[in-house]
Amino acid sequence: MIDWASIAEPMVLAVPAGSAAILATLPGYRLSSKLNVLASLTTFLAALTLIVHRPPAGTFLLVDDLNVFLIVLNTFVGFTASAFSAGYISHELESGKLTPTYLRFYHAMYQVLMFGMNLALMANNIGLMWVAIELATLTTVLMVGIYRTHEAIEAAWKYFILGSVGIGLALFGTIIVYLAALPVIGEGLDAMAWNVLTTRASAFDPALLNLAFVFLLLGYGTKVGLAPLHAWLPDAHAEGPTPISAVLSGLLLNVALYAVLRFKILLAANEAALAPGPLMVTMGLASLSFAAFMLYRRRDIKRFFAYSSIEHMGIATFAFGMGGPLANFAGLLHMAMHSLTKSSIFYSVGHIAQVKGTQKISQITGLTATHPLLGWSLVAGVAAIAGVPPFGLFMSEFLVLSSTFARQPLLAVPLAFGLLIAFGALIWRLHKLAFGTPGPEEKSGPAPAGYKLVAIFAHLALVFVAGFYLPTSLTAWFQHVAALLG
């Protein structure tokens, strides 16, 4: 009998790693784009197997209740982003923005990025997880600057500098966690293994855990894009290829927040340790409020939705900071719904920027009249991300608000205010983008073929259905993980 678990777990890592090596040598962009999609699909199918056939924890790899759904979500969005990327990148080649050499580099780096994120989610070692997130960061730095314009290189350098500071702080926090585990577990890999740390965390020195979490929250919080550590994120989204913007917002931010949650579990297991909630609530609320007001000042459509990502990661962080079964459930649901919705929006924005020849919001008007499918896909995406019922983000935001009103009514006021401010900005911008009158001087290219929009509507369909119905197994998973998070 085939042991699917023993096959699927290494495939989730081996397929992107092996594909990256092959893609780096392929000269033809059409073949490389197809192989990129095939590799991403294979990785997604292998991840699906892990839901049913879960391998036992190993020395370096771990698939458990906390990460299995995120692995599936990561590989699914990675697959749809690769499908969107195939058409998007070919247009960039035809328009002269990229060369065949850069395309070969792009596809290889895409698989390296997927490998890094998957490894970070599956790592059973706090040091290995740090290395994987650093690998994903450096890969995206290179991809953000791939256009080689002054703005793209500046954005890549800003991302590199701020990301390096963040990952340095995270490394320091990781070392302190190891020092806290050393007297209890002893030297060696066991003192860095998640499955061992979580069972022995109650005996760790609480002072060391407290100090470690502050550095870890600041370090990985930089990767999450939490204010005031967010400065790299809008530039990286605006100047890099749109598929990478989708992966950054939909996946990499989740991976960094997942790292924070892993360490939060350690603190929750130690009764004498600092409660991480107030720190997370403060940073989450600051990110939501700051991003909500900044949405009104954006002139670039990709930069606009980058600030929306800061807002939503702030909401998720706030929810996990509040803690408790309901708020943790809402945070997990919000992470999933934001990933699907924001990646869908960036797919739409990528096509829109190409057919309009610009990313400036002032030059994009009347999309429902000039490009109906694109226009209405953007309308649906913005409605979903704004929390309009019956989309899944409405449900997650409603649960966050309900939990906050029940436990900390005073905190619910700035939370609701921030959500309303962001909602107003999104709807205000959407009105002109989708329903404004197209100017006579406006240049407009041909709309993309309908099959190229499948990924957009597939994501939106999932988010729409989630507003009505969540499978029993998925609900049970959310509830179980919510209890683990404390």
C-alpha positions as CSV (number, residue, x, y, z in Angstrom):
1,M,0.0,0.0,0.0
2,I,1.3,3.5,-0.9
3,D,2.1,5.7,2.0
4,W,0.8,9.0,0.5
5,A,1.9,11.0,3.5
6,S,5.5,10.1,3.1
7,I,5.3,11.0,-0.6
8,A,3.2,14.2,-0.4
9,E,5.3,16.0,2.3
10,P,8.6,16.0,0.4
11,M,6.8,16.7,-2.9
12,V,5.5,20.0,-1.5
13,L,9.1,21.1,-1.2
14,A,10.9,19.0,-3.8
15,V,8.6,20.0,-6.7
16,P,9.2,23.8,-6.5
17,A,12.9,23.3,-5.7
18,G,13.5,21.0,-8.6
19,S,11.3,23.1,-10.9
20,A,13.4,26.2,-10.1
21,A,16.6,24.4,-11.2
22,I,15.0,23.3,-14.5
23,L,13.4,26.7,-15.2
24,A,16.7,28.5,-14.7
25,T,18.0,26.7,-17.8
26,L,15.0,26.8,-20.1
27,P,15.4,29.5,-22.8
28,G,11.8,29.7,-24.1
29,Y,9.3,31.7,-22.1
30,R,6.3,29.8,-23.4
31,L,7.6,26.5,-22.2
32,S,8.9,27.9,-18.9
33,S,5.5,29.5,-18.2
34,K,3.7,26.2,-18.8
35,L,6.2,24.3,-16.6
36,N,5.8,27.0,-13.9
37,V,2.0,26.4,-13.9
38,L,2.4,22.6,-14.0
39,A,4.9,22.6,-11.1
40,S,2.5,24.8,-9.0
41,L,-0.4,22.6,-9.8
42,T,1.5,19.5,-8.8
43,T,2.6,21.1,-5.5
44,F,-1.1,22.1,-4.8
45,L,-2.3,18.5,-5.4
46,A,0.5,17.2,-3.1
47,A,-0.6,19.6,-0.4
48,L,-4.2,18.5,-0.7
49,T,-3.1,14.9,0.1
50,L,-1.7,16.2,3.5
51,I,-5.2,17.0,4.7
52,V,-6.1,13.3,4.6
53,H,-2.7,11.6,5.0
54,R,-0.7,13.5,7.5
55,P,2.9,12.3,8.2
56,P,4.3,12.0,11.7
57,A,6.5,14.9,12.9
58,G,10.1,14.6,11.8
59,T,13.3,16.3,12.9
60,F,13.0,19.2,10.4
61,L,9.4,19.0,9.0
62,L,6.0,19.1,10.7
63,V,2.5,19.0,9.4
64,D,-0.1,19.6,12.1
65,D,-3.5,21.2,12.7
66,L,-2.0,24.7,12.7
67,N,-0.3,24.7,9.4
68,V,-2.0,22.1,7.2
69,F,-4.7,24.5,6.0
70,L,-2.3,27.3,5.4
71,I,-0.1,25.0,3.3
72,V,-3.1,24.1,1.1
73,L,-4.1,27.8,0.9
74,N,-0.5,28.8,0.1
75,T,-0.1,26.2,-2.7
76,F,-3.6,27.0,-4.2
77,V,-3.0,30.7,-4.5
78,G,0.5,29.9,-5.8
79,F,-1.1,27.8,-8.5
80,T,-3.6,30.4,-9.6
81,A,-1.0,33.1,-9.4
82,S,1.2,31.1,-11.8
83,A,-1.7,30.7,-14.2
84,F,-2.3,34.4,-14.1
85,S,1.4,35.1,-14.4
86,A,1.7,33.1,-17.7
87,G,-0.5,35.6,-19.6
88,Y,0.7,38.6,-17.7
89,I,4.4,38.0,-18.2
90,S,4.0,37.2,-21.9
91,H,2.4,40.7,-22.4
92,E,5.4,42.3,-20.5
93,L,7.8,40.6,-23.0
94,E,5.8,41.7,-26.0
95,S,5.7,45.3,-24.7
96,G,9.5,45.3,-24.1
97,K,9.3,45.7,-20.3
98,L,11.1,42.4,-19.8
99,T,13.6,40.3,-21.9
100,P,13.7,36.5,-22.3
101,T,16.6,36.3,-19.9
102,Y,14.6,38.1,-17.2
103,L,11.6,35.9,-17.9
104,R,13.8,32.8,-17.3
105,F,15.0,34.4,-14.0
106,Y,11.4,35.3,-13.1
107,H,10.0,31.8,-13.4
108,A,12.9,30.2,-11.6
109,M,12.6,32.7,-8.7
110,Y,8.9,32.2,-8.6
111,Q,9.4,28.5,-7.7
112,V,12.2,29.4,-5.2
113,L,9.7,31.7,-3.5
114,M,7.1,29.0,-3.3
115,F,9.7,26.6,-1.9
116,G,10.7,29.2,0.7
117,M,7.1,29.8,1.9
118,N,6.2,26.2,1.9
119,L,9.3,25.4,3.9
120,A,8.6,28.1,6.4
121,L,5.1,26.7,7.0
122,M,6.3,23.1,7.3
123,A,9.5,23.6,9.3
124,N,9.6,21.8,12.7
125,N,12.6,23.9,13.7
126,I,12.6,27.6,14.7
127,G,15.9,28.2,13.0
128,L,14.9,26.5,9.8
129,M,11.7,28.6,9.7
130,W,13.8,31.7,10.0
131,V,16.0,30.6,7.2
132,A,13.0,29.8,5.0
133,I,11.4,33.2,5.6
134,E,14.7,34.9,4.8
135,L,14.9,33.0,1.6
136,A,11.4,34.0,0.6
137,T,12.3,37.7,1.5
138,L,15.5,37.8,-0.6
139,T,13.7,36.1,-3.5
140,T,10.9,38.7,-3.6
141,V,13.5,41.5,-3.3
142,L,15.0,40.3,-6.5
143,M,11.6,40.0,-8.2
144,V,10.4,43.4,-7.1
145,G,13.4,45.0,-8.9
146,I,13.1,42.9,-12.0
147,Y,12.0,45.8,-14.3
148,R,15.3,47.6,-13.6
149,T,13.7,51.0,-13.5
150,H,14.9,53.6,-11.0
151,E,11.6,53.2,-9.0
152,A,11.8,49.4,-9.0
153,I,15.4,49.3,-7.8
154,E,14.6,51.8,-5.1
155,A,11.7,49.8,-4.0
156,A,13.8,46.6,-3.9
157,W,16.5,48.3,-1.9
158,K,14.0,49.7,0.6
159,Y,12.4,46.2,1.0
160,F,15.9,44.7,1.4
161,I,17.0,47.2,4.1
162,L,13.8,47.1,6.1
163,G,13.4,43.4,5.6
164,S,17.0,42.8,6.8
165,V,16.3,44.8,10.0
166,G,13.2,42.8,10.6
167,I,14.7,39.5,10.0
168,G,17.7,40.5,12.2
169,L,15.3,41.2,15.1
170,A,13.5,37.9,14.4
171,L,16.8,36.0,14.5
172,F,17.7,37.6,17.9
173,G,14.3,36.6,19.2
174,T,14.8,33.0,17.9
175,I,18.1,32.7,19.7
176,I,16.5,33.9,23.0
177,V,13.8,31.2,22.6
178,Y,16.5,28.6,22.2
179,L,18.3,29.9,25.3
180,A,15.0,29.7,27.2
181,A,14.6,26.0,26.1
182,L,18.2,25.0,26.8
183,P,18.0,24.5,30.6
184,V,14.8,22.5,30.2
185,I,15.3,20.4,27.1
186,G,19.1,20.5,26.7
187,E,21.4,21.1,23.8
188,G,20.5,19.9,20.3
189,L,17.8,20.0,17.7
190,D,15.0,19.2,20.3
191,A,15.5,22.6,21.8
192,M,14.5,24.1,18.5
193,A,11.7,21.7,17.5
194,W,8.1,23.0,17.6
195,N,6.6,19.7,18.7
196,V,8.9,19.6,21.7
197,L,8.9,23.3,22.5
198,T,5.1,23.4,22.8
199,T,4.9,20.5,25.2
200,R,7.7,21.9,27.5
201,A,7.1,25.7,27.2
202,S,5.4,25.8,30.7
203,A,8.8,25.2,32.3
204,F,10.7,27.9,30.3
205,D,12.0,31.1,31.9
206,P,9.1,33.5,31.4
207,A,11.4,36.6,31.4
208,L,13.3,35.1,28.4
209,L,10.1,34.3,26.6
210,N,8.8,37.8,27.1
211,L,12.0,39.4,25.7
212,A,12.0,37.0,22.8
213,F,8.4,37.7,21.8
214,V,9.0,41.4,21.7
215,F,11.8,40.9,19.2
216,L,9.9,38.3,17.3
217,L,6.8,40.5,17.0
218,L,8.8,43.4,15.7
219,G,10.9,41.2,13.4
220,Y,8.2,39.1,11.8
221,G,5.8,42.1,12.2
222,T,8.0,43.9,9.6
223,K,7.2,41.0,7.2
224,V,3.5,41.2,8.0
225,G,3.6,44.9,7.1
226,L,2.3,46.1,10.5
227,A,2.6,49.8,11.1
228,P,5.0,51.5,11.8
229,L,7.1,48.7,10.1
230,H,5.2,48.8,6.8
231,A,7.2,51.3,4.7
232,W,8.6,48.7,2.3
233,L,5.2,47.2,1.4
234,P,3.5,49.9,-0.7
235,D,6.6,50.4,-2.9
236,A,7.2,46.7,-3.4
237,H,3.6,46.2,-4.5
238,A,3.6,49.2,-6.8
239,E,6.9,48.6,-8.6
240,G,7.1,44.8,-8.8
241,P,5.3,42.5,-11.3
242,T,1.6,42.2,-10.4
243,P,1.7,38.4,-9.8
244,I,4.3,39.0,-7.2
245,S,2.1,41.7,-5.6
246,A,-0.6,39.0,-5.4
247,V,1.8,36.5,-3.8
248,L,3.1,39.1,-1.4
249,S,-0.3,40.2,-0.2
250,G,-2.0,36.9,-0.4
251,L,0.7,34.6,0.9
252,L,4.0,36.0,2.3
253,L,2.2,38.2,4.8
254,N,0.3,35.2,6.1
255,V,3.5,33.2,6.4
256,A,5.1,35.9,8.6
257,L,2.0,36.1,10.7
258,Y,2.0,32.3,11.1
259,A,5.5,32.6,12.6
260,V,4.2,35.1,15.1
261,L,1.3,32.7,16.0
262,R,3.7,29.8,16.5
263,F,5.6,31.8,19.1
264,K,2.4,33.1,20.7
265,I,1.4,29.5,21.4
266,L,4.7,29.2,23.5
267,L,3.7,32.2,25.6
268,A,0.2,30.9,26.0
269,A,1.6,27.6,27.4
270,N,3.6,29.5,30.1
271,E,1.3,31.0,32.7
272,A,4.1,33.2,34.1
273,A,4.9,34.7,30.7
274,L,3.7,38.0,29.4
275,A,0.3,38.1,27.7
276,P,1.1,38.8,24.1
277,G,-2.4,40.1,23.4
278,P,-1.9,43.8,24.3
279,L,1.1,44.1,22.0
280,M,-0.7,42.5,19.1
281,V,-3.9,44.5,19.7
282,T,-1.9,47.7,19.7
283,M,0.0,47.0,16.5
284,G,-3.1,45.6,14.8
285,L,-5.2,48.6,15.7
286,A,-2.5,51.0,14.7
287,S,-2.1,49.3,11.3
288,L,-5.8,49.3,10.6
289,S,-6.3,53.0,11.6
290,F,-3.2,54.2,9.7
291,A,-3.9,52.3,6.5
292,A,-7.6,53.4,6.5
293,F,-6.7,57.0,6.4
294,M,-3.8,56.5,3.9
295,L,-6.2,54.9,1.4
296,Y,-7.6,58.3,0.7
297,R,-4.2,59.7,-0.4
298,R,-3.2,57.0,-2.9
299,R,-2.9,57.8,-6.6
300,D,-1.4,54.5,-7.8
301,I,-3.9,51.6,-8.0
302,K,-1.4,48.9,-6.8
303,R,-0.2,51.1,-4.0
304,F,-3.8,51.7,-3.0
305,F,-4.5,48.0,-2.6
306,A,-1.1,47.6,-0.8
307,Y,-2.4,49.8,2.0
308,S,-5.6,47.7,2.0
309,S,-3.3,44.7,2.8
310,I,-1.8,46.6,5.7
311,E,-5.3,47.3,7.0
312,H,-6.4,43.6,6.8
313,M,-3.3,42.2,8.3
314,G,-3.9,44.7,11.1
315,I,-7.4,43.3,11.6
316,A,-6.1,39.7,11.7
317,T,-3.3,40.7,14.2
318,F,-5.9,42.5,16.3
319,A,-8.1,39.4,16.4
320,F,-5.3,37.1,17.5
321,G,-4.3,39.7,20.1
322,M,-7.8,39.7,21.5
323,G,-7.6,35.9,21.8
324,G,-10.3,33.5,22.9
325,P,-12.1,31.0,20.7
326,L,-14.3,33.5,18.8
327,A,-11.6,36.1,18.0
328,N,-9.0,33.4,17.1
329,F,-11.6,31.7,14.8
330,A,-12.3,35.1,13.2
331,G,-8.5,35.8,12.7
332,L,-8.0,32.4,11.0
333,L,-11.0,33.0,8.7
334,H,-9.8,36.5,8.0
335,M,-6.4,35.3,6.9
336,A,-7.9,32.8,4.5
337,M,-10.5,35.2,3.1
338,H,-8.0,38.0,2.6
339,S,-5.6,35.8,0.8
340,L,-8.2,34.7,-1.7
341,T,-9.8,38.1,-2.2
342,K,-6.6,40.3,-2.4
343,S,-4.9,37.9,-4.8
344,S,-8.1,38.1,-7.0
345,I,-8.0,41.9,-6.9
346,F,-4.4,42.0,-7.9
347,Y,-5.2,39.7,-10.8
348,S,-7.8,42.1,-12.0
349,V,-5.5,45.1,-11.4
350,G,-2.8,43.5,-13.4
351,H,-5.0,43.1,-16.4
352,I,-6.4,46.6,-16.0
353,A,-3.0,48.2,-15.8
354,Q,-2.0,46.4,-19.0
355,V,-5.1,47.3,-21.0
356,K,-5.1,50.9,-19.8
357,G,-1.3,51.3,-20.0
358,T,-1.1,52.9,-16.6
359,Q,-1.4,52.3,-12.9
360,K,-2.6,55.9,-12.1
361,I,-6.1,55.9,-10.7
362,S,-6.9,59.2,-12.3
363,Q,-6.4,57.7,-15.8
364,I,-8.5,54.6,-15.1
365,T,-12.3,55.3,-15.3
366,G,-15.5,53.6,-16.4
367,L,-14.2,50.1,-16.5
368,T,-17.6,48.5,-16.5
369,A,-18.3,50.3,-19.8
370,T,-14.9,49.9,-21.5
371,H,-14.1,46.4,-20.2
372,P,-17.2,44.9,-18.5
373,L,-15.6,41.6,-17.3
374,L,-12.6,43.4,-15.8
375,G,-14.8,46.1,-14.4
376,W,-17.3,43.9,-12.7
377,S,-14.5,41.6,-11.4
378,L,-13.0,44.6,-9.7
379,V,-16.4,45.7,-8.3
380,A,-16.9,42.2,-6.8
381,G,-13.3,42.1,-5.4
382,V,-13.6,45.6,-3.8
383,A,-17.0,44.7,-2.4
384,A,-15.5,41.6,-0.9
385,I,-12.4,43.3,0.6
386,A,-14.5,46.1,1.9
387,G,-16.5,43.6,4.0
388,V,-19.8,43.9,2.2
389,P,-22.2,41.0,2.9
390,P,-22.5,38.2,2.0
391,F,-18.7,37.8,1.3
392,G,-16.6,35.9,3.7
393,L,-14.7,38.9,4.9
394,F,-17.9,40.4,6.2
395,M,-18.3,37.3,8.4
396,S,-14.8,37.5,9.7
397,E,-15.0,41.2,10.5
398,F,-18.4,40.7,12.1
399,L,-17.0,38.0,14.3
400,V,-14.0,40.2,15.3
401,L,-16.3,43.1,16.2
402,S,-18.7,40.8,18.1
403,S,-15.9,39.3,20.2
404,T,-14.5,42.8,20.9
405,F,-17.8,44.3,21.9
406,A,-18.4,41.3,24.3
407,R,-15.0,41.5,26.0
408,Q,-13.6,45.0,25.5
409,P,-16.3,47.4,24.4
410,L,-14.0,50.4,24.5
411,L,-11.6,48.8,22.0
412,A,-14.6,48.1,19.7
413,V,-15.1,51.8,19.0
414,P,-11.7,52.5,17.3
415,L,-12.0,49.1,15.6
416,A,-15.4,49.9,14.1
417,F,-14.2,53.5,13.2
418,G,-11.2,52.2,11.3
419,L,-13.3,49.7,9.4
420,L,-15.8,52.4,8.4
421,I,-13.0,54.8,7.3
422,A,-11.4,52.1,5.1
423,F,-14.8,51.1,3.7
424,G,-15.5,54.7,2.7
425,A,-12.1,55.0,0.9
426,L,-12.6,51.7,-1.0
427,I,-16.1,52.6,-2.2
428,W,-15.1,56.2,-3.1
429,R,-12.3,55.0,-5.3
430,L,-14.3,52.1,-6.8
431,H,-17.0,54.5,-8.0
432,K,-14.7,56.3,-10.4
433,L,-12.7,53.3,-11.4
434,A,-15.8,51.2,-12.3
435,F,-18.6,53.7,-13.0
436,G,-16.9,56.9,-14.0
437,T,-17.1,58.3,-17.5
438,P,-14.2,57.2,-19.7
439,G,-12.3,60.2,-21.1
440,P,-12.2,60.6,-24.9
441,E,-8.4,60.8,-24.7
442,E,-8.1,57.6,-22.7
443,K,-6.1,54.9,-24.3
444,S,-7.5,51.4,-23.9
445,G,-6.1,48.1,-25.1
446,P,-8.0,45.0,-25.9
447,A,-9.6,43.1,-23.0
448,P,-7.9,39.8,-22.0
449,A,-9.5,36.6,-23.2
450,G,-12.2,35.2,-20.8
451,Y,-10.2,32.1,-19.8
452,K,-7.5,34.4,-18.4
453,L,-10.0,35.7,-15.9
454,V,-10.9,32.2,-14.5
455,A,-8.6,32.6,-11.5
456,I,-10.2,35.9,-10.6
457,F,-13.8,34.5,-10.5
458,A,-12.7,31.2,-8.9
459,H,-11.3,33.1,-5.9
460,L,-14.3,35.4,-5.6
461,A,-16.7,32.4,-5.8
462,L,-14.9,30.8,-2.9
463,V,-15.1,34.0,-0.8
464,F,-18.8,34.4,-1.8
465,V,-19.7,30.8,-0.8
466,A,-17.7,31.2,2.5
467,G,-20.1,34.0,3.5
468,F,-23.0,31.5,3.5
469,Y,-21.4,28.2,4.2
470,L,-18.2,26.7,5.6
471,P,-17.7,22.9,5.4
472,T,-18.0,21.2,8.8
473,S,-14.5,19.9,8.6
474,L,-13.1,23.4,7.9
475,T,-15.1,24.9,10.8
476,A,-13.9,22.1,13.1
477,W,-10.3,22.9,12.1
478,F,-10.7,26.6,12.7
479,Q,-12.2,25.9,16.2
480,H,-9.5,23.4,17.1
481,V,-6.7,25.8,16.1
482,A,-8.4,28.7,17.8
483,A,-8.2,26.7,21.0
484,L,-4.5,26.0,20.5
485,L,-3.8,29.7,20.0
486,G,-5.0,30.5,23.6
